[in-house]
Amino acid sequence: MLIRDWMSKEPITVSPETNILDAGKLMKDNKISRLPVVDETGRVMGIITDRDVKEASPSSATSLEIHELYYLLSEVKVGDTMVPDPYKVTPTETVERAAVLMNDKDISGLPVVDDDGKCVGVITESDIFNVFISITGVEHGGVQFAFDLPNEPGSLKTVIDDLRKVDARIVSILTYYDSPDENTRHVLIRIMPMERFRENEIVKELKEKYAMTYWARDNVHPIIG
């Protein structure tokens, strides 16, 4: 999945000369927590977050009058508080790459830039969540099965063939490895909703034939033993 298909397009940006009061208001009004900072050509110079705005604001314990506080804040520019030269991604990189970068660097959003370094979008944790929801197919309902399958060619195909035999429509197939046993892989398969008795029959048949760890419809049903 490419970033260009999931990023927020036409992002709201600010210049280094924007005061932080205006930057904070922009974020609040648009319910966002970060703003790319761009130069006059649209190239990304930095990023400012709502946390940066809060940290630049005087403490509530200050003895300054409210008009003095606002005056001081109006004099603080985004360029004084932004994170310069932030991590960036391009529209044709994968969402996975963005997710890994955000996780490794402990950040919650990235500017998306074109080949000239101009800001064309922003991708955030919320966008990553939307991707996850989409690829799992959970909004379609149905039943999800979790298996521990042998890590060898053809092991997944037999499960898929069995589902096809009962006219089950597969929504998603996910596989991952997190076991010390290199001979096993975890596989999650979701099928479209069917009549309840047919779903129950499929669960029964698959439990008898494969190492199913759980199945889930509205609730998770772990397999004991």
C-alpha positions in Angstrom: 0.0 0.0 0.0 1.4 3.4 -1.0 1.4 6.4 1.2 -0.2 8.5 -1.5 -3.4 6.5 -1.2 -3.7 7.0 2.6 -2.1 10.3 3.4 -4.0 13.5 4.2 -3.8 15.6 1.1 -3.7 19.4 0.7 -2.1 19.7 4.2 -2.4 22.8 6.3 1.0 24.4 6.6 2.7 27.4 8.3 5.7 29.5 7.6 8.6 30.0 10.0 7.3 33.6 10.6 3.9 32.5 11.8 3.5 33.2 15.5 2.7 30.2 17.7 -0.6 31.6 18.8 -1.9 31.3 15.2 -0.2 27.9 14.8 -1.9 26.6 17.9 -5.3 28.0 16.8 -4.9 26.3 13.4 -4.3 23.0 15.0 -7.2 23.4 17.4 -9.7 24.6 14.8 -8.7 21.7 12.4 -8.4 19.1 15.1 -4.8 18.2 14.2 -1.7 17.9 16.3 1.1 18.9 13.9 1.8 21.4 11.1 4.5 21.2 8.5 6.6 24.3 8.3 7.4 25.4 4.8 9.4 28.1 3.0 8.0 30.4 0.4 8.4 27.7 -2.3 6.5 25.1 -0.2 9.6 23.1 0.7 9.5 21.5 4.2 11.8 23.2 6.7 10.4 21.8 9.9 7.4 20.6 11.8 5.6 22.1 14.8 3.3 20.1 17.1 0.7 21.1 19.7 3.3 19.9 22.3 5.8 22.4 21.0 3.2 25.2 21.3 2.4 24.2 24.9 6.1 24.0 25.9 6.7 27.5 24.4 3.9 28.9 26.4 4.6 30.5 29.8 3.7 28.5 32.9 0.3 29.1 34.5 2.2 30.0 37.6 3.7 33.1 36.0 2.9 36.5 37.6 2.4 38.1 34.1 -0.9 39.6 33.2 -3.0 37.9 30.5 -2.3 40.7 28.0 1.4 40.4 28.7 1.2 36.7 28.1 -0.5 37.1 24.8 2.0 39.8 23.7 4.9 37.5 24.5 3.4 34.6 22.7 2.6 36.8 19.7 6.3 37.5 19.5 7.3 33.8 19.4 7.6 32.5 15.9 7.1 29.0 14.6 10.7 29.0 13.4 11.9 29.5 17.0 10.1 26.4 18.3 9.8 24.0 15.3 11.7 20.8 14.9 14.0 21.5 12.0 14.6 19.1 9.1 12.1 16.5 10.2 11.9 13.0 9.0 10.0 12.8 5.8 8.6 10.3 3.3 7.4 10.4 -0.3 4.0 9.5 -1.8 5.4 6.4 -3.6 6.9 4.9 -0.5 4.9 2.2 1.3 2.7 2.8 4.4 4.7 0.0 6.1 7.9 2.1 5.6 6.1 5.1 7.2 4.9 3.0 10.1 8.3 1.5 10.8 9.9 5.0 10.7 7.3 6.5 13.1 7.7 3.5 15.5 11.5 3.6 15.4 11.7 7.4 15.9 8.8 7.6 18.3 6.9 10.2 16.3 3.2 10.2 15.4 3.2 11.8 12.0 5.4 12.6 8.9 5.3 15.2 6.2 5.0 13.7 2.7 7.1 15.5 0.1 7.6 15.3 -3.6 10.9 15.1 -5.5 11.5 18.8 -5.0 10.9 18.5 -1.2 7.6 20.3 -1.4 4.9 19.3 1.1 2.1 17.3 -0.6 0.6 15.6 2.4 0.9 14.3 5.9 0.6 10.7 7.1 -0.2 10.1 10.8 -0.9 7.2 13.2 -4.6 7.6 12.5 -3.9 6.9 8.8 -1.9 3.8 9.8 -4.9 2.6 11.9 -7.2 3.1 8.9 -4.9 1.0 6.8 -4.9 -1.7 9.5 -8.7 -1.7 9.7 -8.9 -1.9 5.9 -6.5 -4.8 5.4 -8.0 -6.9 8.1 -11.5 -6.5 6.7 -12.9 -6.4 10.2 -15.7 -3.9 9.1 -17.1 -6.6 6.8 -17.9 -8.7 9.9 -17.9 -12.5 9.3 -15.5 -14.8 11.1 -11.8 -14.7 11.6 -9.8 -17.9 12.1 -6.3 -18.0 13.6 -4.0 -20.9 12.8 -0.5 -22.1 13.6 0.6 -23.6 10.3 3.8 -25.4 9.3 6.2 -22.9 7.7 6.4 -24.9 4.5 5.1 -24.5 0.9 1.5 -25.5 0.5 0.4 -25.4 4.1 -1.8 -22.3 3.6 -3.2 -23.5 0.3 -4.9 -26.5 1.9 -6.8 -24.2 4.3 -7.9 -22.0 1.5 -9.0 -25.0 -0.6 -11.1 -26.2 2.3 -12.8 -22.8 2.6 -13.5 -22.7 -1.1 -15.1 -26.1 -0.9 -17.7 -24.7 1.5 -18.2 -21.5 -0.7 -16.6 -19.3 2.0 -15.6 -15.9 0.6 -12.2 -14.8 2.0 -11.9 -11.2 3.0 -8.3 -11.1 4.2 -5.3 -13.3 4.8 -2.6 -12.1 7.2 0.5 -14.0 8.2 3.3 -13.2 10.7 6.2 -14.7 12.6 6.8 -14.1 16.2 7.5 -17.6 17.6 10.9 -19.0 18.5 9.8 -22.0 16.5 11.0 -21.3 13.0 8.9 -24.1 11.7 5.6 -22.4 12.5 3.9 -19.3 11.2 0.7 -17.6 12.4 -2.0 -17.1 9.9 -5.2 -15.1 10.2 -8.1 -15.6 7.7 -11.3 -13.7 7.7 -14.4 -14.8 5.7 -17.5 -12.9 4.8 -20.6 -13.4 6.9 -22.6 -16.6 6.2 -25.6 -18.2 7.9 -24.7 -18.8 11.5 -25.1 -22.6 11.3 -22.8 -22.7 8.3 -20.2 -20.6 10.1 -20.3 -23.0 13.1 -19.9 -26.0 10.8 -16.8 -24.4 9.3 -15.3 -23.7 12.7 -15.9 -27.3 13.7 -14.3 -28.7 10.6 -11.3 -26.5 10.7 -10.7 -27.1 14.4 -10.5 -30.8 13.7 -8.1 -30.5 10.8 -5.8 -27.7 11.7 -4.0 -26.2 14.7 -6.5 -23.4 15.3 -5.6 -21.1 18.1 -8.8 -19.1 18.2 -11.8 -18.0 16.1 -13.7 -14.7 16.4 -17.1 -13.5 15.3 -18.3 -10.8 17.7 -16.1 -12.2 20.5 -12.8 -14.1 20.5 -13.2 -17.9 21.2 -9.8 -19.3 22.2 -9.1 -23.0 21.5 -8.0 -24.7 24.7 -5.6 -27.6 24.6 
